[in-house]
């Protein structure tokens, strides 16, 4: 499908925006009127710049407060429209967006609105231009796409159609299923936008908090599917009003935008292929039911089911035949974290190795040709990379000791890489030493590396070729960490949406709700993402207060990095007891936290005293419990969390984060 994006969606001058749109490989653009009004050049100049970049203007917008007006205002509006038509012809733009009237003087009544839009379309037709009418979620009288379609249908002009915008429909919780009943040739243009679920005025929500499809919590996929079922074959475009997008580098924003559309097209192809397959299966089931009994009720029911399945299959097949939907490789299956790699120098590596030994890790091997050391415990593998010729050296010089790479076990590493690159992920090829294994990898949004490790290799097979493995022996103490529970990142605010889209489009990770957590020096916004069945979990944190620990981590890393790593253990009390005996420093939690905990929850007294003695924090849900404790920070860069989950608890102990953050500040101040 043809792909477009509105110039309002990104930062910079109009020329910079067009260059970013072209660099991301969009086909066209929507010109937001203000971008033209403030451009030092004529509409013809804009057309020439865009043409040189291989772009054309798909839509000029917005034309406001036109329809449903008193007769004296109508004439002025028509004259105003003629001036815009002059501009459009100079731009080479075929269509103008007319949004539903928001003015106080606007009059109710579909007949008046339809008559006036008919007049506008008639004037547009004289110049071979088209008018798209859009229902604004805050329109004076027209807010819903159904109202807009009723007016367009009543107007009955071939140069007048409806423009659909997912934000306006989904923010009002309007049902998009009726879209499929609109004739496809009367849907003139389609704008997609996602958004987080917020309780606020819809106008403020729309102007400041939209994001790309796949970055928010709207069901944009169903909205798009209904539009395609209607027979729409025009461009899919992005119109995003977002304060952070207006500040972020335009090329990064445009690249994210195209990735979101490719992701959406891929999701549509999967949806319609599944629908076609289910319809065919149901049709066959209906035929078998009809064969079994020509008159029986059950046979008739099965026949009806088969007919409905055939209808759905036919609809899906028509969409697939009509449109060339993007088809990236399917999602691979992930089965957890294979390894985590740290960038260190000699001094930081020695200090981190000492801490890992106290945490119960054993040195398990050394790379055959590089200054890289492997530590193991249970299914957890940690790699310390101090090699001066490695990519890790650049990350260390920028961030200090930090996580530079994460490996993920998957059933098909090649498919994982191919999907990532098909969605414009940046492939990473590490320099290889003699007989060294090549592991498919991509760059994450923060510049670190994500490796795709064959699950078939098992826990040890990955390292058998590249490392001289030590003879297996127990680590120090009685700690028993079994796996990586989750990885938490500290990110600059303008990278959060990029990370969510990256995780969703490559890993099929779904975002949970966004939480605001209280740090002593400001608020931290936290969003968790996880695949199904939660084999890979991330917690993405951004800070509004620049003095928070999260913000300091971002500042130190010049763009975000791993904030902490959580390990699972079967018995947190035994694990912490062993670690404390080996000298691991943990964050002390306020006694007031435990007084409140005892007052709020009915906890076995003996268990409660063990929690208080070991600084274990506690959370519970209807499904299970979450017990956890935090080590002191390493080099003021990252720390570790020990976790015991019981039952089917799915959270991350977010209610305890303020207690942890306050304790970290006080602990650091006391040293």
C-alpha positions as CSV (number, residue, x, y, z in Angstrom):
1,X,0.0,0.0,0.0
2,X,1.1,3.6,-0.5
3,X,2.5,5.1,2.7
4,X,2.3,8.7,3.8
5,X,3.0,10.8,6.9
6,X,1.8,14.3,7.9
7,X,4.5,16.9,8.3
8,X,3.1,17.9,11.7
9,X,4.4,14.5,13.0
10,X,8.0,15.5,13.3
11,X,10.4,18.3,14.2
12,X,12.4,20.7,12.0
13,X,11.8,23.0,9.1
14,X,9.6,21.9,6.2
15,X,12.7,21.0,4.1
16,X,14.1,18.9,6.9
17,X,10.8,17.2,7.4
18,X,10.6,16.3,3.7
19,X,14.2,15.0,3.7
20,X,13.4,12.8,6.7
21,X,10.2,11.5,5.1
22,X,12.1,10.6,1.9
23,X,15.1,9.1,3.8
24,X,12.6,6.8,5.6
25,X,11.2,5.7,2.2
26,X,7.7,7.0,2.4
27,X,5.8,7.4,-0.8
28,X,4.2,10.7,0.0
29,X,3.3,13.2,2.6
30,X,0.4,15.2,4.1
31,X,1.2,18.9,4.2
32,X,0.1,20.5,7.4
33,X,-0.9,24.1,6.6
34,X,1.3,25.8,9.2
35,X,4.4,24.1,7.7
36,X,3.6,25.9,4.4
37,X,2.6,29.2,6.0
38,X,6.0,29.5,7.8
39,X,8.1,28.2,4.9
40,X,10.2,30.8,3.1
41,X,9.3,29.7,-0.4
42,X,6.3,29.3,-2.7
43,X,4.1,26.2,-2.9
44,X,5.7,25.5,-6.3
45,X,9.1,25.4,-4.5
46,X,7.8,22.9,-2.1
47,X,6.5,20.8,-5.0
48,X,10.0,20.9,-6.6
49,X,11.8,20.0,-3.4
50,X,9.4,17.1,-2.8
51,X,9.7,15.9,-6.4
52,X,13.5,15.9,-6.3
53,X,13.1,13.7,-3.2
54,X,10.7,11.3,-4.9
55,X,7.7,12.5,-2.9
56,X,4.3,13.8,-3.8
57,X,1.8,15.7,-1.7
58,X,-1.2,13.3,-0.9
59,X,-3.3,15.6,1.2
60,X,-3.4,19.3,2.2
61,X,-4.8,19.9,5.6
62,X,-6.7,21.1,7.6
63,X,-9.5,23.3,6.2
64,X,-11.4,24.3,9.3
65,X,-14.9,25.4,10.2
66,X,-16.5,25.2,6.8
67,X,-19.8,23.3,6.9
68,X,-23.0,23.9,8.9
69,X,-22.6,27.7,8.9
70,X,-25.0,30.6,8.3
71,X,-25.4,31.7,4.6
72,X,-23.4,34.9,5.0
73,X,-20.4,33.0,6.4
74,X,-20.7,30.3,3.7
75,X,-19.8,32.6,0.9
76,X,-16.7,33.8,2.7
77,X,-15.8,30.1,3.3
78,X,-16.1,29.3,-0.4
79,X,-13.9,32.2,-1.3
80,X,-11.4,31.0,1.3
81,X,-11.5,27.6,-0.2
82,X,-10.7,28.9,-3.7
83,X,-7.5,30.4,-2.4
84,X,-6.5,27.0,-0.9
85,X,-7.3,25.3,-4.2
86,X,-4.8,27.7,-5.8
87,X,-2.2,26.5,-3.3
88,X,-3.1,22.9,-3.9
89,X,-2.6,23.1,-7.6
90,X,0.8,24.7,-7.2
91,X,1.7,21.9,-4.8
92,X,0.4,19.2,-7.1
93,X,-1.9,18.0,-4.3
94,X,-5.1,16.3,-5.3
95,X,-7.1,16.4,-2.0
96,X,-8.0,18.7,0.9
97,X,-9.0,17.6,4.3
98,X,-12.1,19.4,5.7
99,X,-12.6,18.7,9.4
100,X,-16.0,18.9,11.1
101,X,-16.8,22.4,12.3
102,X,-15.9,23.3,15.9
103,X,-17.0,26.9,15.9
104,X,-19.7,28.2,18.3
105,X,-21.7,29.6,15.4
106,X,-21.9,26.2,13.7
107,X,-25.5,25.1,13.1
108,X,-26.8,21.6,13.6
109,X,-28.5,19.6,10.8
110,X,-27.1,17.1,8.3
111,X,-29.1,18.7,5.4
112,X,-27.4,22.1,5.7
113,X,-23.9,20.5,6.1
114,X,-24.5,18.2,3.1
115,X,-25.6,21.1,0.9
116,X,-22.6,23.2,1.8
117,X,-20.1,20.4,1.3
118,X,-21.8,19.6,-2.1
119,X,-21.1,23.2,-3.1
120,X,-17.5,22.9,-2.0
121,X,-17.0,19.6,-3.9
122,X,-18.5,21.2,-7.0
123,X,-15.9,23.9,-6.9
124,X,-13.2,21.4,-6.3
125,X,-14.4,19.3,-9.2
126,X,-13.9,22.2,-11.6
127,X,-10.2,22.0,-10.8
128,X,-10.1,18.2,-10.7
129,X,-9.6,18.2,-6.9
130,X,-11.2,16.2,-4.2
131,X,-12.6,17.0,-0.7
132,X,-12.3,14.6,2.2
133,X,-14.6,15.2,5.2
134,X,-13.4,14.1,8.6
135,X,-15.3,13.9,11.9
136,X,-13.2,15.5,14.7
137,X,-13.7,13.9,18.1
138,X,-14.4,17.4,19.5
139,X,-16.5,18.7,16.6
140,X,-19.4,21.0,17.5
141,X,-22.1,18.7,16.0
142,X,-20.3,16.0,14.0
143,X,-17.9,13.8,16.1
144,X,-18.4,10.2,14.8
145,X,-17.4,8.7,11.5
146,X,-21.0,7.5,11.1
147,X,-22.3,11.1,11.2
148,X,-19.7,12.2,8.7
149,X,-20.5,9.3,6.3
150,X,-24.3,10.1,6.6
151,X,-23.5,13.7,5.5
152,X,-21.2,12.7,2.7
153,X,-23.8,10.2,1.4
154,X,-26.6,12.8,1.6
155,X,-24.3,15.3,-0.3
156,X,-23.9,12.8,-3.1
157,X,-21.0,14.3,-5.0
158,X,-18.3,12.2,-6.7
159,X,-15.6,14.6,-5.6
160,X,-16.6,14.4,-1.9
161,X,-15.7,11.4,0.3
162,X,-15.0,10.6,3.9
163,X,-11.6,10.6,5.7
164,X,-11.1,8.2,8.5
165,X,-8.8,8.8,11.5
166,X,-8.3,6.0,14.0
167,X,-7.7,8.5,16.8
168,X,-11.0,10.3,16.5
169,X,-12.9,7.0,16.4
170,X,-11.0,5.0,19.1
171,X,-10.6,7.9,21.6
172,X,-14.4,8.2,21.7
173,X,-14.7,4.4,22.0
174,X,-16.8,4.4,18.9
175,X,-17.3,1.0,17.3
176,X,-15.3,0.7,14.1
177,X,-17.2,-2.3,12.8
178,X,-19.6,-0.1,10.8
179,X,-16.7,1.1,8.6
180,X,-16.8,-2.1,6.6
181,X,-20.3,-1.1,5.4
182,X,-19.0,2.2,3.8
183,X,-18.3,1.8,0.1
184,X,-14.5,1.6,-0.3
185,X,-14.4,4.2,-3.1
186,X,-16.1,6.8,-0.8
187,X,-13.3,6.4,1.8
188,X,-10.9,9.0,0.3
189,X,-8.1,8.8,2.8
190,X,-7.0,6.9,5.9
191,X,-5.0,8.3,8.8
192,X,-3.7,6.1,11.6
193,X,-2.7,7.1,15.1
194,X,-2.3,5.2,18.3
195,X,-2.3,6.6,21.9
196,X,-1.9,5.6,25.5
197,X,-5.2,5.2,27.4
198,X,-5.6,8.4,29.3
199,X,-8.4,10.1,31.3
200,X,-8.3,13.6,30.0
201,X,-10.0,16.1,27.6
202,X,-10.0,14.6,24.2
203,X,-8.7,17.7,22.5
204,X,-5.6,17.8,24.8
205,X,-5.2,14.1,24.4
206,X,-5.3,14.5,20.6
207,X,-2.9,17.5,20.4
208,X,-0.2,16.1,22.7
209,X,-0.3,12.4,23.2
210,X,-0.9,10.5,19.9
211,X,1.8,8.1,18.8
212,X,2.5,5.6,16.0
213,X,0.4,2.4,15.6
214,X,2.0,-0.2,17.9
215,X,3.2,2.3,20.4
216,X,0.0,2.9,22.3
217,X,-3.0,0.9,23.6
218,X,-5.7,1.5,21.0
219,X,-6.9,-1.4,18.8
220,X,-5.7,0.2,15.6
221,X,-5.4,-3.2,14.0
222,X,-9.2,-3.8,14.1
223,X,-9.8,-0.3,12.8
224,X,-7.5,-0.8,9.9
225,X,-8.9,-4.3,9.1
226,X,-12.5,-2.9,9.0
227,X,-11.3,-0.1,6.6
228,X,-9.7,-2.6,4.3
229,X,-12.7,-4.9,4.3
230,X,-14.7,-1.9,3.1
231,X,-12.7,-2.0,-0.1
232,X,-10.3,0.9,0.6
233,X,-7.2,0.9,-1.6
234,X,-5.8,4.4,-1.0
235,X,-2.8,5.5,1.1
236,X,-2.3,4.7,4.7
237,X,-1.0,7.7,6.5
238,X,0.2,8.9,9.9
239,X,-1.0,12.1,11.5
240,X,0.7,12.3,14.9
241,X,0.5,15.2,17.3
242,X,3.0,14.5,20.0
243,X,5.2,17.0,22.0
244,X,8.1,14.6,22.1
245,X,8.0,13.8,18.4
246,X,8.2,17.6,17.8
247,X,11.5,17.6,19.7
248,X,13.1,14.3,18.6
249,X,15.3,14.0,15.5
250,X,13.1,14.0,12.5
251,X,14.8,11.1,10.8
252,X,14.4,8.9,13.8
253,X,10.8,9.8,14.0
254,X,10.1,9.2,10.3
255,X,12.0,5.8,10.5
256,X,9.8,4.7,13.4
257,X,6.7,5.8,11.5
258,X,7.5,3.7,8.5
259,X,8.3,0.7,10.7
260,X,4.9,1.1,12.3
261,X,3.1,1.0,9.0
262,X,5.1,-2.0,7.8
263,X,4.3,-3.7,11.1
264,X,0.6,-2.9,10.6
265,X,0.5,-4.2,7.1
266,X,2.2,-7.4,8.2
267,X,-0.4,-7.8,11.0
268,X,-3.2,-7.3,8.4
269,X,-1.8,-10.0,6.2
270,X,-1.6,-12.4,9.1
271,X,-5.1,-11.6,10.2
272,X,-6.7,-12.0,6.7
273,X,-4.7,-15.2,6.0
274,X,-6.0,-16.7,9.3
275,X,-9.5,-15.5,8.6
276,X,-9.4,-17.1,5.1
277,X,-8.1,-20.3,6.6
278,X,-10.7,-20.5,9.3
279,X,-13.5,-19.7,6.9
280,X,-12.4,-22.5,4.6
281,X,-12.3,-24.9,7.5
282,X,-15.7,-23.8,8.7
283,X,-17.1,-24.1,5.2
284,X,-15.8,-27.6,5.0
285,X,-17.3,-28.4,8.4
286,X,-20.6,-27.0,7.2
287,X,-20.6,-29.2,4.1
288,X,-19.8,-32.3,6.2
289,X,-22.7,-31.4,8.5
290,X,-25.1,-31.0,5.5
291,X,-24.0,-34.3,4.1
292,X,-24.7,-36.0,7.4
293,X,-28.2,-34.9,7.5
294,X,-30.2,-33.0,4.9
295,X,-33.1,-32.1,7.2
296,X,-31.7,-32.3,10.7
297,X,-31.4,-29.1,12.8
298,X,-27.8,-29.8,13.7
299,X,-26.9,-30.3,10.1
300,X,-28.6,-27.0,9.1
301,X,-26.7,-25.2,11.9
302,X,-23.4,-26.5,10.6
303,X,-24.3,-25.5,7.1
304,X,-25.1,-22.0,8.3
305,X,-21.8,-21.9,10.2
306,X,-20.0,-23.0,7.0
307,X,-21.7,-20.3,5.0
308,X,-20.7,-17.6,7.4
309,X,-17.2,-19.0,7.4
310,X,-17.2,-18.9,3.6
311,X,-18.3,-15.3,3.6
312,X,-15.5,-14.3,6.0
313,X,-13.0,-16.3,3.9
314,X,-14.2,-14.6,0.7
315,X,-13.9,-11.1,2.3
316,X,-10.4,-11.9,3.5
317,X,-9.4,-13.4,0.1
318,X,-10.7,-10.3,-1.7
319,X,-8.5,-8.0,0.5
320,X,-5.5,-10.1,-0.1
321,X,-6.1,-10.1,-3.9
322,X,-6.8,-6.4,-4.0
323,X,-3.9,-5.2,-1.9
324,X,-0.2,-6.0,-1.9
325,X,0.2,-6.1,1.8
326,X,3.7,-6.1,3.3
327,X,4.8,-9.6,4.3
328,X,7.7,-9.7,6.8
329,X,8.8,-13.0,8.2
330,X,6.6,-14.3,10.9
331,X,7.5,-13.8,14.6
332,X,10.0,-16.4,15.9
333,X,9.4,-18.0,19.3
334,X,11.6,-16.8,22.1
335,X,12.3,-18.8,25.2
336,X,14.1,-16.5,27.5
337,X,17.5,-14.7,27.9
338,X,20.5,-16.7,26.8
339,X,23.2,-14.3,28.1
340,X,23.8,-10.7,29.2
341,X,27.1,-9.0,28.2
342,X,28.7,-6.1,30.1
343,X,31.2,-3.6,28.7
344,X,34.0,-3.2,31.2
345,X,37.7,-2.3,31.4
346,X,40.2,-4.2,33.4
347,X,39.4,-2.4,36.7
348,X,35.6,-2.5,36.3
349,X,35.8,-6.1,35.1
350,X,37.7,-7.1,38.2
351,X,35.3,-5.3,40.5
352,X,32.2,-6.8,38.8
353,X,33.8,-10.3,38.8
354,X,34.2,-10.0,42.6
355,X,30.5,-9.0,43.0
356,X,29.3,-11.8,40.8
357,X,31.3,-14.3,42.8
358,X,29.6,-13.1,45.9
359,X,26.3,-13.4,44.2
360,X,27.1,-17.1,43.7
361,X,28.3,-17.0,40.1
362,X,31.3,-19.1,39.1
363,X,33.9,-18.3,36.4
364,X,32.9,-20.7,33.7
365,X,35.4,-19.9,30.9
366,X,37.4,-17.4,28.9
367,X,37.1,-16.5,25.2
368,X,39.7,-18.1,23.0
369,X,40.8,-14.9,21.2
370,X,39.3,-12.0,23.1
371,X,39.5,-10.5,26.6
372,X,36.0,-11.8,27.5
373,X,35.1,-13.8,30.5
374,X,32.1,-16.0,31.1
375,X,30.3,-16.4,34.5
376,X,27.5,-18.9,35.1
377,X,24.8,-19.8,37.7
378,X,21.9,-22.0,36.9
379,X,20.6,-20.9,33.5
380,X,22.1,-17.4,33.9
381,X,25.1,-16.6,31.8
382,X,26.9,-13.2,32.2
383,X,29.7,-12.1,30.0
384,X,32.3,-9.5,30.9
385,X,33.8,-7.9,27.7
386,X,37.0,-5.9,28.3
387,X,38.5,-6.5,24.8
388,X,39.9,-3.3,23.5
389,X,39.1,-4.2,19.9
390,X,35.5,-5.1,20.6
391,X,32.4,-3.0,20.0
392,X,31.9,-3.1,23.7
393,X,34.9,-0.8,24.1
394,X,33.1,2.1,22.4
395,X,30.1,1.6,24.7
396,X,32.3,1.5,27.8
397,X,33.9,4.7,26.8
398,X,30.5,6.3,26.4
399,X,28.7,4.9,29.3
400,X,31.2,3.3,31.7
401,X,30.5,-0.2,32.9
402,X,27.2,-1.1,31.5
403,X,25.2,-3.8,29.6
404,X,26.3,-3.7,25.9
405,X,24.4,-6.8,24.6
406,X,21.7,-9.3,25.5
407,X,21.2,-12.7,23.8
408,X,17.8,-14.2,23.5
409,X,17.1,-17.9,22.9
410,X,14.8,-18.5,19.8
411,X,13.7,-21.3,17.7
412,X,14.8,-19.6,14.5
413,X,17.6,-17.0,14.7
414,X,17.7,-16.4,11.0
415,X,13.9,-15.6,10.9
416,X,14.3,-13.3,13.9
417,X,17.1,-11.4,12.0
418,X,15.2,-11.3,8.8
419,X,12.1,-10.0,10.5
420,X,14.1,-7.3,12.2
421,X,15.8,-6.1,9.0
422,X,12.5,-6.3,7.1
423,X,11.1,-3.9,9.6
424,X,14.1,-1.6,9.1
425,X,16.1,-2.8,12.1
426,X,19.8,-2.2,11.9
427,X,21.7,-5.5,11.4
428,X,24.8,-5.9,13.6
429,X,27.8,-7.9,12.4
430,X,30.5,-8.4,15.1
431,X,34.1,-8.8,13.9
432,X,34.9,-12.5,14.1
433,X,38.0,-14.1,15.3
434,X,39.4,-17.5,14.1
435,X,36.7,-20.2,14.1
436,X,34.4,-17.9,16.0
437,X,30.6,-18.4,15.8
438,X,28.4,-15.9,13.9
439,X,25.3,-15.1,15.9
440,X,22.6,-13.0,14.1
441,X,22.1,-9.7,15.8
442,X,20.5,-6.2,15.5
443,X,21.0,-2.9,17.2
444,X,18.5,-1.9,19.9
445,X,17.2,1.7,20.0
446,X,19.8,2.6,22.6
447,X,22.7,1.4,20.5
448,X,23.3,-1.9,22.4
449,X,23.1,-5.3,20.6
450,X,20.4,-7.9,20.7
451,X,21.6,-11.4,19.7
452,X,19.4,-14.2,18.5
453,X,20.7,-17.5,19.9
454,X,19.6,-20.9,18.6
455,X,17.5,-22.5,21.4
456,X,18.7,-25.9,20.2
457,X,22.2,-25.2,21.5
458,X,21.0,-25.4,25.1
459,X,22.6,-23.5,27.9
460,X,26.2,-24.7,27.2
461,X,26.3,-25.2,23.5
462,X,26.5,-21.5,22.7
463,X,29.9,-21.1,24.5
464,X,31.5,-24.4,23.6
465,X,33.1,-23.2,20.4
466,X,34.2,-19.7,21.3
467,X,35.3,-20.2,24.9
468,X,37.8,-22.3,26.7
469,X,35.4,-23.6,29.4
470,X,36.6,-24.1,33.0
471,X,35.9,-27.4,34.7
472,X,32.5,-27.2,36.2
473,X,32.5,-26.4,39.9
474,X,30.1,-24.8,42.3
475,X,30.0,-21.1,42.8
476,X,30.7,-19.5,46.2
477,X,28.1,-19.8,48.9
478,X,24.6,-21.3,48.7
479,X,22.9,-18.8,46.4
480,X,20.8,-20.4,43.7
481,X,19.7,-18.0,41.0
482,X,17.9,-19.9,38.2
483,X,17.1,-17.5,35.3
484,X,16.7,-13.9,34.2
485,X,13.3,-12.7,35.3
486,X,13.4,-9.3,33.6
487,X,15.6,-6.5,32.5
488,X,14.9,-2.9,33.4
489,X,16.0,0.0,31.2
490,X,16.5,3.7,32.0
491,X,15.6,5.7,28.9
492,X,15.3,9.3,27.8
493,X,11.6,10.2,27.4
494,X,11.8,10.6,23.7
495,X,13.0,7.0,23.2
496,X,10.2,5.2,25.1
497,X,7.8,5.0,22.1
498,X,10.7,3.8,19.9
499,X,11.4,1.0,22.3
500,X,7.8,0.0,22.6
501,X,7.5,-0.3,18.8
502,X,10.8,-2.1,18.5
503,X,9.8,-4.7,21.1
504,X,6.3,-5.1,19.7
505,X,7.3,-5.4,16.0
506,X,10.3,-7.7,16.5
507,X,9.4,-9.7,19.6
508,X,5.6,-9.6,19.6
509,X,5.9,-8.1,23.1
510,X,2.8,-6.4,24.4
511,X,2.9,-3.3,26.6
512,X,1.1,-3.2,29.9
513,X,-0.3,-0.1,31.6
514,X,1.9,2.9,32.2
515,X,2.6,3.7,35.8
516,X,4.0,6.8,37.5
517,X,6.3,6.1,40.4
518,X,7.5,8.5,42.9
519,X,11.3,9.1,43.3
520,X,12.5,11.5,46.0
521,X,13.5,13.9,43.2
522,X,10.7,13.6,40.7
523,X,8.4,11.1,38.9
524,X,9.4,8.1,37.0
525,X,7.1,6.7,34.3
526,X,7.3,2.9,33.9
527,X,5.9,0.7,31.2
528,X,6.4,-3.1,31.1
529,X,6.5,-5.1,27.9
530,X,6.5,-8.9,27.7
531,X,6.0,-11.6,25.1
532,X,3.7,-14.6,25.5
533,X,4.1,-16.5,27.8
534,X,6.4,-14.0,29.4
535,X,9.7,-15.6,28.6
536,X,11.2,-12.2,27.8
537,X,10.2,-9.3,30.0
538,X,11.4,-5.7,29.9
539,X,10.6,-2.7,32.2
540,X,11.1,0.6,30.4
541,X,11.6,3.6,32.7
542,X,11.7,7.3,31.9
543,X,12.1,10.2,34.3
544,X,10.7,13.7,34.2
545,X,12.8,14.9,37.1
546,X,16.4,15.3,36.1
547,X,17.7,14.5,39.6
548,X,16.2,11.1,39.8
549,X,18.4,8.0,39.7
550,X,16.7,7.0,36.5
551,X,17.6,10.4,34.9
552,X,21.2,10.1,36.1
553,X,21.5,6.7,34.5
554,X,20.3,8.2,31.3
555,X,22.7,11.1,31.5
556,X,25.6,8.9,32.3
557,X,24.9,6.7,29.3
558,X,24.1,9.5,26.9
559,X,20.9,7.9,25.7
560,X,19.7,5.2,28.1
561,X,20.9,1.8,29.2
562,X,20.1,-1.2,31.5
563,X,19.0,0.1,34.8
564,X,18.9,-3.2,36.7
565,X,18.7,-7.0,36.1
566,X,16.3,-9.2,38.0
567,X,17.2,-12.9,38.7
568,X,14.7,-15.5,39.8
569,X,15.4,-17.8,42.7
570,X,13.3,-20.7,44.2
571,X,13.8,-19.5,47.8
572,X,14.6,-15.9,48.3
573,X,15.3,-16.2,52.0
574,X,18.0,-18.9,51.5
575,X,19.5,-17.0,48.6
576,X,19.7,-13.7,50.4
577,X,21.1,-15.4,53.5
578,X,23.9,-16.9,51.5
579,X,24.6,-13.7,49.6
580,X,24.8,-11.6,52.8
581,X,27.1,-14.1,54.3
582,X,29.4,-13.7,51.2
583,X,29.4,-9.9,51.7
584,X,26.8,-8.7,49.1
585,X,25.6,-5.2,50.0
586,X,21.8,-4.8,49.8
587,X,19.7,-1.7,49.8
588,X,18.3,-1.3,53.4
589,X,14.6,-0.7,53.5
590,X,13.0,1.7,56.0
591,X,11.4,0.1,59.1
592,X,8.4,2.2,58.5
593,X,7.8,0.3,55.3
594,X,7.5,-2.9,57.3
595,X,5.2,-1.4,59.9
596,X,2.9,-0.3,57.1
597,X,3.1,-3.7,55.4
598,X,2.2,-5.6,58.6
599,X,-0.8,-3.2,59.1
600,X,-2.0,-3.7,55.5
601,X,-1.5,-7.4,54.9
602,X,-2.1,-10.6,56.9
603,X,1.4,-12.2,56.7
604,X,2.6,-15.1,58.8
605,X,4.6,-13.5,61.7
606,X,7.6,-15.7,61.3
607,X,7.8,-15.1,57.5
608,X,7.3,-11.4,58.1
609,X,10.2,-11.2,60.5
610,X,12.4,-12.9,57.9
611,X,11.4,-10.4,55.3
612,X,12.2,-7.5,57.6
613,X,15.6,-8.9,58.6
614,X,16.6,-9.5,55.0
615,X,15.1,-6.3,53.5
616,X,12.7,-8.3,51.3
617,X,9.9,-6.2,49.7
618,X,6.5,-7.8,49.2
619,X,3.6,-7.5,46.7
620,X,0.7,-9.8,46.0
621,X,-2.2,-10.1,43.6
622,X,-5.1,-12.5,43.3
623,X,-2.9,-14.8,41.3
624,X,0.2,-14.9,43.5
625,X,3.1,-13.2,45.3
626,X,6.2,-11.3,44.5
627,X,9.1,-11.2,47.0
628,X,12.2,-9.2,46.0
629,X,15.3,-7.4,47.2
630,X,17.9,-5.1,45.6
631,X,21.7,-5.0,45.7
632,X,23.5,-1.7,46.1
633,X,24.4,0.0,42.8
634,X,27.5,-1.0,41.0
635,X,29.6,2.0,40.0
636,X,26.4,4.1,40.2
637,X,25.3,2.5,36.9
638,X,23.2,-0.6,37.5
639,X,22.1,-3.0,40.3
640,X,20.6,-6.5,40.6
641,X,17.3,-7.6,41.9
642,X,16.6,-11.0,43.4
643,X,13.0,-12.2,42.8
644,X,10.8,-15.1,43.9
645,X,7.4,-15.3,42.2
646,X,4.7,-17.6,43.5
647,X,1.5,-18.7,41.7
648,X,0.8,-16.7,38.5
649,X,1.9,-13.3,39.7
650,X,2.6,-11.3,36.5
651,X,3.7,-7.9,37.8
652,X,7.1,-6.4,38.9
653,X,6.4,-5.1,42.4
654,X,5.9,-1.6,41.1
655,X,4.1,-0.5,44.3
656,X,7.5,-1.0,46.1
657,X,9.5,1.0,43.7
658,X,9.1,4.3,45.7
659,X,10.4,2.6,48.8
660,X,13.4,1.2,46.9
661,X,14.2,4.6,45.2
662,X,14.0,6.5,48.5
663,X,16.2,3.8,50.2
664,X,18.8,4.0,47.5
665,X,19.0,7.8,47.8
666,X,19.4,7.6,51.6
667,X,21.8,4.7,51.4
668,X,24.1,6.6,49.0
669,X,24.0,9.7,51.1
670,X,25.1,7.8,54.2
671,X,28.3,6.5,52.5
